[in-house]
Amino acid sequence: MKILLIAPLGSGASATNVVGGHRLLAAESVRELAQRGFEIEILDTSGDVTNISPWRFQVVRLTRFLRVVWGVATKIRHSQVAFLVIAPHSALVLASAVWAICRMARRPLVLRLSGGDLDVLYRGYGAAARWLADRAWMRCSLVYVETRQVYRDFDHLPNFRWLPGTRNVQAPARVRREELRKLIFVSRLHMTKGLAEALDACRHLPEQCHLQVFGPGMSDTDWSLFEAHPRATYSGVLEPEDVPRVLNEHDLLLFPSYYPGEGHPGVILEAFQCGLPVIAAKWRAVPELVEHEENGLLVEPRSADAVWTAIERLLGDPDLYRRLCEGAERRGEDFRSAKWHDRMAADLRRLQQTPRSDDSPDSPRDDLRRADVI
């Protein structure tokens, strides 16, 4: 079975081209499907759209749209299935265009939506946008969404599936953590990722503790927060392959994000698989991963005081901290890549074997419905 995989797979990072969750998810899809015997042809949708001027942003988006549409139109007939990895905010236009091409070519289209705000975006659509979504990309053969929260809003549609964010991190060496000393924050440095709250909370850290911050600066990053900070250091951008090693050198991940599109943050899964507990904001689908007092602590969003209270609690209760470390490692195993991509591979093979009707070649089919979505 040959798959035309349309995804952001550009390698390397620059000031305008940041390696983030969408790219890691796409790379994982390529790797896991290839391991299961699928032949993959890649159409790269990546482009430099971060930290650039608004007019250049629009030019890059239009150029990328035309490049992707032309690529799908010329390549789709050589594949049995098209597979598009895309963020929900890009689905309305790009996914609808790709769906139309696949429909004309009589090829099924599978979407994997990375991020957790499809429900919010869909409710915010106007009448015309909702009409287009309902009659175009939402009729794809399969639509994989990342969070249970989103899945519950669309589980009445037989083509929707829940496929969580996954990782397959092998920590360089298992570390038995006894107490909290080294904290870490890893993310794009959008202010809605909770950067200010993390830094403010860590001003109260005792002398033996320290916070290291990693991630690319964004247009809204307030660099003044690092000035003369007594307990925090900005340490630059991590390449994806370095993240497990660096996480493994720390004791706790801070992730007080209230980013609107937050889904299943990959860095939380990576931290769990390295045995690190997480202090995270009770926001969107994050509680699907971070279970309060099981593998981390959940705090109110936008509250530095709440973050500090959680840190202080772990500093004063080593037994709780050790239990959270053990729980984090167990929870990380739930999101290993293998079992979830086995399900995806089975879906794709059934899709290939299912006859398509003449009038609606890409419409959802009841025989593809999975009962074991959780």
Buried (B, 14 or more C-beta within 10 A) or exposed (E): BEBBBBBBBBEEBEEBBBBBBBBBBBBBBBEBBEEBEBEBBBBBBBBBBBBBEEEEBEEBBEEBBEBBBEBBBEBBEEBBBBBBBBBBBBBBBBBBBBBBBBBEBEBBBBBBBBBBBBBBBBEEBEEEBBEBBEEBBBBBBBBBBBBBBBBEBBBEBBBBBBBBBBBBBEBEEEBEBEEBBBBBBBBBBBBBBBBBBBBBBBEBBEEEBBBBBBBBBBEEBEEEBBEEBEBBEBBEBBEBEEBBEBBBEBBBBBBBBBBBBBBBBBBBBBBBBBBBBBBBBBBBBBBBBBBBEBBBBBBBBBBBEBBBBBBBBBBEEEEBBBBBBBBBBEBBEEBBBEEBBEBBBEBBBBBEEEEBEEEEBBBBBEEBEBEEEE
